[in-house]
């Protein structure tokens, strides 16, 4: 049956009064479970009082719907009896959409459902004009309805709600209407973010549109371009470029949106755009059947790993001489990492346990295992270290270091061989050296174990990766055996 409706204006007091007198029926078949808590109610009241709650409430007129069924069918129809029984119980309306909002207004005014709740302690613009607004400030002792200034309470009572009243339809029709309303109104988290009129929002939309045809190779896996998933990935890349490995997920995406956030800064937007263009450029090398980077309802963790690697390379002026070869070798290396059974992380017994701090053996994870939590920073660091260390395993000449400001030419194989031979530890400080810092000359230096000023040779056997700050303090002192496990050579071995 076709549904007919009419628009009405109800005051907040009238709506709450209907609820209090049990004239509105809340049918669970047409309602989501009531999930609002006090903070949700306070947020809605804030929006309502500041004129930012325009979404209409939908109700069905029970008597009108009953009569429409009688006209369309007859009084023997099962839904006629359903509506007739409700009328006999004293109900006049059924809420189709607006359950939480209706409950909110009723509890704020009468507290008869789940109890009274207070307004946020802040100023509200409750009327007037743009140049001469009427405001009210809710304070500690004036934030509950019965504590309000009478004039302000009267303004709340007379706030008008746009109410759409359905006057025809079966229960099935009303259920379909409820579904259609929510499909049309409800936005996913990323759509809500992109509705914000911020510099960052415009940039994300532009990055998607500029690279859409190429990214479709990855994201159009079921003939549908999953725009939300693409947007979220690009926002995550922006967070990576602006803040580093802080974890990927909704909370950090929310923080990225604005005009003055780190992610919205021009330099960081350029870094983000570069990575997205690089990834888009690789898609032409993906062959039919390749699933390593395929993304549908969520972005592949392997694509995130590629972004993490590219971010490190771009930050440290590292490039590849052959785009296709780099991409193919990355994919091959990634598949090997995923298949490698080596344990990279072990869950330990918690504090207070007899074996506190010892591996429990209950959750040992290899590379594929640490990929499973994109929000856990410790797992991301493990992944980043493995990815960065893998650069030395690419074909000779494929990975090049381009930094005209650094006179000392750093060879990947040489640097990472030293790193591994030192057990990834600085011999001066005994602190771990992260893979991401090995090629960073502002943090890590190649030092002569036996000082060059004292005749030490500039050869691999006399080299050590050390923290730059500690090396400055060491000056030309000779490391002793207590400072570095690697120094086992004699003075004669290291001098000419």
C-alpha positions as CSV (number, residue, x, y, z in Angstrom):
1,X,0.0,0.0,0.0
2,X,1.2,3.5,-0.7
3,X,2.0,5.6,2.3
4,X,0.5,9.1,2.6
5,X,1.6,11.7,5.1
6,X,1.1,15.2,6.3
7,X,3.5,17.7,8.0
8,X,2.7,19.2,11.3
9,X,4.5,21.3,13.9
10,X,4.5,20.1,17.5
11,X,5.9,21.9,20.5
12,X,8.4,20.2,22.8
13,X,5.9,20.3,25.6
14,X,3.1,18.8,23.4
15,X,5.5,16.0,22.3
16,X,6.7,15.2,25.9
17,X,3.1,15.4,27.1
18,X,2.0,12.7,24.6
19,X,4.8,10.5,25.8
20,X,4.1,11.1,29.5
21,X,0.4,10.3,29.0
22,X,1.3,7.2,27.0
23,X,-0.4,8.3,23.8
24,X,2.7,7.4,21.7
25,X,3.4,3.7,21.2
26,X,7.0,2.6,20.9
27,X,6.9,-0.6,18.8
28,X,10.2,-2.5,19.0
29,X,9.6,-3.7,15.5
30,X,10.0,-0.2,14.2
31,X,12.6,1.1,16.7
32,X,16.3,0.6,17.3
33,X,17.3,-0.3,20.8
34,X,17.4,2.8,23.0
35,X,21.2,3.4,23.3
36,X,21.3,7.0,24.3
37,X,23.0,7.8,27.6
38,X,23.1,11.0,29.6
39,X,25.8,12.5,27.4
40,X,23.9,11.7,24.2
41,X,20.8,13.4,25.6
42,X,22.9,16.5,26.6
43,X,24.4,16.7,23.2
44,X,21.0,16.6,21.5
45,X,19.6,19.3,23.9
46,X,22.6,21.4,23.0
47,X,21.9,21.1,19.3
48,X,18.2,21.6,19.8
49,X,18.6,24.8,21.9
50,X,21.1,26.2,19.5
51,X,18.8,25.6,16.5
52,X,20.9,22.7,15.0
53,X,18.4,19.9,15.2
54,X,16.2,20.2,12.1
55,X,15.7,16.5,11.3
56,X,11.9,15.7,11.4
57,X,10.3,13.1,13.7
58,X,8.2,10.5,11.9
59,X,5.0,9.1,13.5
60,X,2.1,7.1,12.3
61,X,-1.5,8.1,13.1
62,X,-2.9,4.8,14.4
63,X,-6.6,5.6,13.7
64,X,-5.8,6.9,10.2
65,X,-3.7,3.8,9.4
66,X,-6.4,1.5,10.7
67,X,-9.0,3.2,8.5
68,X,-6.7,3.0,5.5
69,X,-6.5,-0.8,5.9
70,X,-10.3,-1.0,6.2
71,X,-10.6,0.9,2.9
72,X,-7.9,-1.1,1.1
73,X,-8.8,-4.5,2.5
74,X,-11.4,-5.0,5.2
75,X,-11.8,-5.3,8.9
76,X,-10.6,-8.9,8.9
77,X,-7.0,-7.9,7.9
78,X,-4.6,-8.7,10.7
79,X,-3.2,-5.3,10.8
80,X,-6.6,-3.7,11.2
81,X,-6.9,-5.6,14.5
82,X,-3.4,-4.6,15.5
83,X,-4.1,-0.9,15.1
84,X,-7.6,-1.2,16.6
85,X,-6.2,-2.9,19.7
86,X,-3.7,0.0,20.2
87,X,-6.5,2.5,19.9
88,X,-8.5,0.6,22.6
89,X,-5.4,0.9,24.8
90,X,-5.4,4.6,24.5
91,X,-2.5,5.1,22.0
92,X,-2.8,7.7,19.3
93,X,0.6,7.5,17.5
94,X,3.4,5.1,16.8
95,X,6.9,6.5,16.4
96,X,8.5,5.4,13.2
97,X,11.7,7.4,13.5
98,X,12.8,9.6,16.4
99,X,12.7,7.3,19.4
100,X,15.8,8.6,21.1
101,X,14.9,12.3,20.5
102,X,11.4,11.8,21.8
103,X,12.7,10.1,24.9
104,X,15.2,12.8,25.4
105,X,12.7,15.6,25.4
106,X,10.4,13.7,27.7
107,X,13.0,12.9,30.2
108,X,14.4,16.4,30.2
109,X,11.0,17.9,30.8
110,X,9.3,15.2,33.0
111,X,12.0,12.6,33.9
112,X,9.3,9.9,33.6
113,X,11.2,7.4,31.4
114,X,14.7,7.0,32.7
115,X,15.0,10.0,34.9
116,X,15.9,13.7,34.7
117,X,19.2,14.8,33.2
118,X,21.0,18.2,33.3
119,X,22.1,20.5,30.5
120,X,25.8,21.0,29.8
121,X,27.1,24.0,31.9
122,X,27.5,26.4,29.0
123,X,25.9,29.3,27.1
124,X,23.0,28.6,24.7
125,X,21.8,30.9,22.0
126,X,18.0,30.3,22.3
127,X,16.6,33.0,20.0
128,X,16.7,36.6,19.0
129,X,18.6,37.6,15.9
130,X,22.1,37.2,14.4
131,X,23.1,40.6,15.7
132,X,21.0,40.5,18.9
133,X,20.9,36.9,20.1
134,X,19.0,35.9,23.2
135,X,21.3,33.7,25.4
136,X,21.0,31.6,28.5
137,X,23.9,30.2,30.6
138,X,23.3,26.9,32.3
139,X,25.2,26.7,35.6
140,X,25.7,24.2,38.4
141,X,22.4,25.1,40.1
142,X,20.4,26.0,37.0
143,X,20.8,23.1,34.5
144,X,17.8,20.8,35.4
145,X,14.4,21.6,33.9
146,X,12.8,22.5,37.3
147,X,15.8,24.8,38.1
148,X,15.6,26.8,34.9
149,X,14.6,30.5,34.7
150,X,10.8,30.3,33.9
151,X,11.2,32.4,30.7
152,X,14.0,30.0,29.5
153,X,11.9,26.9,30.4
154,X,9.0,28.4,28.5
155,X,11.2,28.9,25.4
156,X,12.1,25.2,25.6
157,X,8.5,24.2,26.0
158,X,7.6,26.1,22.8
159,X,10.4,24.9,20.6
160,X,8.7,23.6,17.4
161,X,9.5,20.1,16.0
162,X,8.8,19.2,12.4
163,X,6.7,16.1,12.6
164,X,5.8,13.9,9.6
165,X,2.5,12.1,10.3
166,X,1.9,8.9,8.3
167,X,-1.8,8.5,7.6
168,X,-1.9,5.2,5.7
169,X,-0.1,1.9,5.6
170,X,0.3,-1.6,7.0
171,X,2.8,-2.6,9.6
172,X,5.0,-3.9,6.7
173,X,4.7,-0.5,5.0
174,X,5.7,1.3,8.2
175,X,8.7,-1.0,8.6
176,X,9.8,-0.4,5.0
177,X,9.4,3.3,5.6
178,X,11.5,3.2,8.8
179,X,14.3,1.3,6.8
180,X,14.1,3.8,4.0
181,X,14.3,6.8,6.3
182,X,17.4,5.5,8.1
183,X,19.1,4.5,4.8
184,X,18.5,8.0,3.5
185,X,19.6,9.8,6.7
186,X,22.3,7.8,8.4
187,X,25.8,8.6,7.3
188,X,28.8,6.4,8.1
189,X,31.6,7.9,10.1
190,X,33.8,8.8,7.1
191,X,30.9,10.5,5.3
192,X,30.2,12.6,8.4
193,X,33.9,13.6,8.5
194,X,33.9,14.6,4.8
195,X,30.8,16.7,5.3
196,X,32.8,19.0,7.5
197,X,33.8,22.1,5.5
198,X,37.5,22.0,6.4
199,X,40.7,22.4,4.3
200,X,41.6,18.8,5.1
201,X,38.2,17.5,3.9
202,X,38.6,19.2,0.5
203,X,42.1,17.8,0.2
204,X,41.0,14.2,0.9
205,X,38.2,14.5,-1.7
206,X,40.6,15.9,-4.2
207,X,43.2,13.1,-3.7
208,X,40.5,10.5,-4.2
209,X,39.2,12.1,-7.4
210,X,42.6,12.8,-8.9
211,X,43.6,9.1,-8.5
212,X,40.3,7.4,-8.6
213,X,40.7,5.5,-11.9
214,X,44.0,4.0,-10.9
215,X,43.0,3.2,-7.3
216,X,39.9,1.5,-8.7
217,X,42.3,-1.4,-9.6
218,X,42.7,-2.0,-5.9
219,X,39.3,-0.9,-4.5
220,X,36.9,-1.9,-7.3
221,X,37.2,-5.6,-6.4
222,X,33.5,-6.3,-6.6
223,X,32.6,-3.8,-9.4
224,X,31.9,-1.2,-6.7
225,X,34.3,1.6,-5.9
226,X,34.4,1.7,-2.1
227,X,34.7,5.4,-1.6
228,X,34.5,5.3,2.2
229,X,37.3,2.7,2.4
230,X,39.5,4.7,0.1
231,X,38.9,7.9,2.0
232,X,39.7,6.3,5.3
233,X,43.0,4.9,3.9
234,X,44.1,8.3,2.6
235,X,43.2,9.9,6.0
236,X,45.3,7.2,7.7
237,X,48.2,8.0,5.4
238,X,47.9,11.7,6.2
239,X,48.0,10.8,9.9
240,X,51.2,8.7,9.3
241,X,52.8,11.6,7.4
242,X,51.9,14.2,10.0
243,X,52.2,12.3,13.3
244,X,54.1,9.1,12.6
245,X,53.0,5.7,13.8
246,X,50.2,6.7,16.2
247,X,47.9,3.9,15.1
248,X,45.3,3.7,12.4
249,X,41.7,4.0,13.3
250,X,38.5,6.2,13.8
251,X,39.8,8.2,16.8
252,X,42.9,9.5,14.9
253,X,40.9,10.1,11.7
254,X,38.5,12.3,13.7
255,X,41.4,14.3,15.0
256,X,42.8,14.9,11.5
257,X,39.9,17.0,10.4
258,X,40.2,20.8,10.7
259,X,41.9,23.7,9.1
260,X,44.9,23.8,11.5
261,X,45.6,20.2,12.3
262,X,49.0,18.8,11.6
263,X,47.4,16.7,8.8
264,X,46.1,19.8,7.1
265,X,49.5,21.5,7.0
266,X,50.6,22.1,3.4
267,X,53.9,20.2,3.8
268,X,52.1,17.2,5.2
269,X,49.4,17.3,2.6
270,X,52.2,17.2,-0.1
271,X,53.7,14.2,1.6
272,X,50.3,12.5,1.7
273,X,49.6,13.3,-1.9
274,X,53.0,11.9,-3.0
275,X,52.4,8.6,-1.4
276,X,48.9,8.3,-2.8
277,X,50.3,9.1,-6.3
278,X,53.1,6.6,-5.9
279,X,50.6,3.8,-4.9
280,X,48.3,4.8,-7.7
281,X,51.2,4.6,-10.1
282,X,52.0,1.0,-9.0
283,X,48.5,-0.2,-9.9
284,X,49.3,-0.6,-13.6
285,X,51.7,-3.4,-12.6
286,X,49.0,-5.4,-10.8
287,X,48.1,-8.5,-12.9
288,X,44.7,-10.2,-13.0
289,X,44.4,-12.6,-10.1
290,X,46.9,-10.7,-7.8
291,X,45.2,-10.3,-4.5
292,X,48.0,-9.1,-2.2
293,X,46.7,-5.5,-2.2
294,X,43.0,-6.1,-3.1
295,X,40.7,-4.1,-0.8
296,X,36.9,-4.2,-0.6
297,X,35.2,-3.5,2.7
298,X,38.5,-2.6,4.3
299,X,42.0,-1.6,3.1
300,X,44.5,-4.5,2.8
301,X,47.1,-4.4,5.6
302,X,49.7,-5.0,2.8
303,X,48.7,-1.7,1.3
304,X,49.2,0.0,4.7
305,X,52.7,-1.6,4.9
306,X,53.5,-0.2,1.4
307,X,52.5,3.2,2.6
308,X,54.6,2.9,5.8
309,X,57.7,1.9,3.7
310,X,57.1,4.7,1.2
311,X,56.7,7.3,4.0
312,X,60.1,6.2,5.4
313,X,61.8,6.3,2.0
314,X,60.4,9.7,1.1
315,X,61.3,11.2,4.5
316,X,64.9,10.0,4.1
317,X,65.4,10.9,0.4
318,X,65.5,7.2,-0.7
319,X,64.2,6.3,-4.1
320,X,64.0,3.4,-6.5
321,X,65.5,3.4,-10.0
322,X,62.8,1.2,-11.6
323,X,59.2,1.6,-10.4
324,X,57.9,-1.7,-11.8
325,X,60.8,-3.7,-10.4
326,X,60.5,-2.1,-7.0
327,X,56.8,-2.9,-6.8
328,X,57.2,-6.5,-7.9
329,X,60.1,-7.0,-5.4
330,X,58.1,-5.4,-2.6
331,X,55.1,-7.8,-3.3
332,X,57.4,-10.8,-3.4
333,X,59.1,-9.8,-0.2
334,X,55.8,-9.1,1.5
335,X,54.5,-12.6,0.7
336,X,57.7,-14.1,2.2
337,X,57.2,-12.1,5.3
338,X,53.6,-13.3,5.7
339,X,54.7,-16.9,5.2
340,X,57.7,-16.6,7.6
341,X,56.9,-18.5,10.9
342,X,59.5,-16.5,12.9
343,X,58.0,-15.2,16.1
344,X,58.1,-11.4,16.3
345,X,56.0,-10.8,19.4
346,X,55.0,-12.8,22.4
347,X,52.3,-12.1,24.9
348,X,53.7,-12.0,28.4
349,X,52.2,-12.8,31.8
350,X,50.7,-9.7,33.5
351,X,51.8,-7.9,36.6
352,X,51.2,-10.0,39.7
353,X,51.3,-13.3,38.0
354,X,53.9,-15.8,39.4
355,X,55.6,-15.7,36.0
356,X,55.2,-12.0,35.5
357,X,57.0,-10.7,32.4
358,X,57.6,-14.1,31.0
359,X,56.2,-15.2,27.6
360,X,52.9,-17.0,28.2
361,X,53.0,-19.0,25.0
362,X,49.3,-18.1,24.5
363,X,49.6,-15.5,21.7
364,X,52.9,-15.8,19.8
365,X,52.7,-13.8,16.6
366,X,54.7,-13.8,13.4
367,X,54.5,-11.0,10.8
368,X,50.9,-12.0,9.7
369,X,49.9,-11.9,13.4
370,X,51.2,-8.4,14.1
371,X,49.4,-7.1,11.0
372,X,46.0,-7.9,12.7
373,X,46.0,-4.8,14.9
374,X,46.4,-1.5,13.0
375,X,45.8,0.5,16.2
376,X,48.5,-1.1,18.3
377,X,51.6,1.1,17.9
378,X,54.0,-1.6,19.1
379,X,52.9,-3.9,16.3
380,X,53.2,-1.1,13.7
381,X,56.8,-0.5,14.9
382,X,57.6,-4.2,14.4
383,X,56.2,-4.0,10.9
384,X,58.1,-0.8,10.1
385,X,61.4,-2.2,11.3
386,X,61.0,-5.3,9.1
387,X,60.0,-3.2,6.1
388,X,62.9,-0.8,6.4
389,X,65.4,-3.5,7.0
390,X,64.2,-5.2,3.8
391,X,65.5,-2.4,1.7
392,X,69.0,-3.9,1.8
393,X,67.6,-7.1,0.2
394,X,66.3,-5.4,-3.0
395,X,68.3,-6.0,-6.2
396,X,71.6,-4.2,-6.5
397,X,71.2,-0.7,-7.7
398,X,67.4,-0.6,-7.3
399,X,67.4,1.4,-4.1
400,X,69.3,4.6,-4.2
401,X,70.0,7.2,-1.5
402,X,69.6,10.8,-2.7
403,X,70.7,13.5,-0.3
404,X,73.1,16.1,-1.6
405,X,73.5,17.5,2.0
406,X,75.2,14.4,3.2
407,X,78.8,13.9,1.9
408,X,79.2,10.4,3.4
409,X,77.7,7.9,1.0
410,X,75.7,5.4,3.0
411,X,75.2,2.0,1.4
412,X,72.2,0.1,2.5
413,X,73.8,-3.3,2.7
414,X,76.7,-1.9,4.7
415,X,74.5,0.1,7.1
416,X,72.1,-2.7,7.8
417,X,74.8,-5.4,8.1
418,X,76.3,-3.3,10.8
419,X,72.9,-2.8,12.5
420,X,72.3,-6.6,12.6
421,X,75.8,-7.4,13.7
422,X,75.3,-5.1,16.6
423,X,72.1,-6.9,17.6
424,X,70.3,-3.6,16.6
425,X,71.9,-1.9,19.6
426,X,74.1,1.2,20.0
427,X,77.4,0.2,21.6
428,X,77.7,3.5,23.4
429,X,74.3,3.8,25.0
430,X,73.1,0.1,25.0
431,X,69.8,1.4,23.6
432,X,68.0,-0.3,20.7
433,X,68.3,1.4,17.3
434,X,65.0,1.4,15.4
435,X,65.3,0.3,11.8
436,X,63.7,3.6,10.7
437,X,66.6,5.5,12.2
438,X,69.5,3.6,10.6
439,X,69.7,5.8,7.6
440,X,68.8,9.0,9.4
441,X,72.0,11.0,9.8
442,X,70.4,13.4,12.3
443,X,70.1,10.5,14.7
444,X,72.6,7.7,13.8
445,X,76.2,8.1,12.7
446,X,78.8,5.6,11.5
447,X,81.6,5.8,14.1
448,X,85.2,4.6,14.1
449,X,85.5,2.0,17.0
450,X,89.2,2.9,17.2
451,X,89.3,6.6,16.7
452,X,90.3,7.9,13.3
453,X,92.3,10.6,15.0
454,X,94.4,7.9,16.6
455,X,95.1,6.0,13.5
456,X,91.9,3.9,13.1
457,X,91.2,2.8,9.6
458,X,87.9,3.7,7.8
459,X,87.0,0.1,7.1
460,X,84.0,-2.0,7.9
461,X,85.8,-3.9,10.6
462,X,86.3,-0.6,12.5
463,X,82.8,0.7,12.0
464,X,79.9,1.0,14.5
465,X,76.4,2.5,14.3
466,X,75.9,4.9,17.2
467,X,73.5,7.5,18.3
468,X,74.8,10.9,17.2
469,X,74.3,12.6,20.6
470,X,76.2,9.9,22.4
471,X,79.0,10.0,19.8
472,X,79.5,13.7,20.4
473,X,80.0,13.1,24.1
474,X,82.4,10.2,23.4
475,X,84.6,12.4,21.2
476,X,87.9,10.6,20.6
477,X,87.7,8.1,23.4
478,X,88.4,4.4,22.7
479,X,85.5,2.1,23.4
480,X,86.3,-0.6,25.9
481,X,84.9,-4.1,26.0
482,X,82.2,-3.2,28.5
483,X,80.8,-0.7,26.1
484,X,80.4,-2.9,23.1
485,X,80.2,-6.6,22.6
486,X,81.3,-6.1,19.0
487,X,84.8,-4.9,19.9
488,X,86.9,-8.1,20.0
489,X,89.6,-6.9,17.7
490,X,93.0,-5.8,18.9
491,X,94.7,-2.5,18.5
492,X,96.9,-4.0,15.8
493,X,93.8,-5.1,13.8
494,X,92.4,-1.7,13.6
495,X,95.3,0.6,12.9
496,X,97.6,0.8,9.9
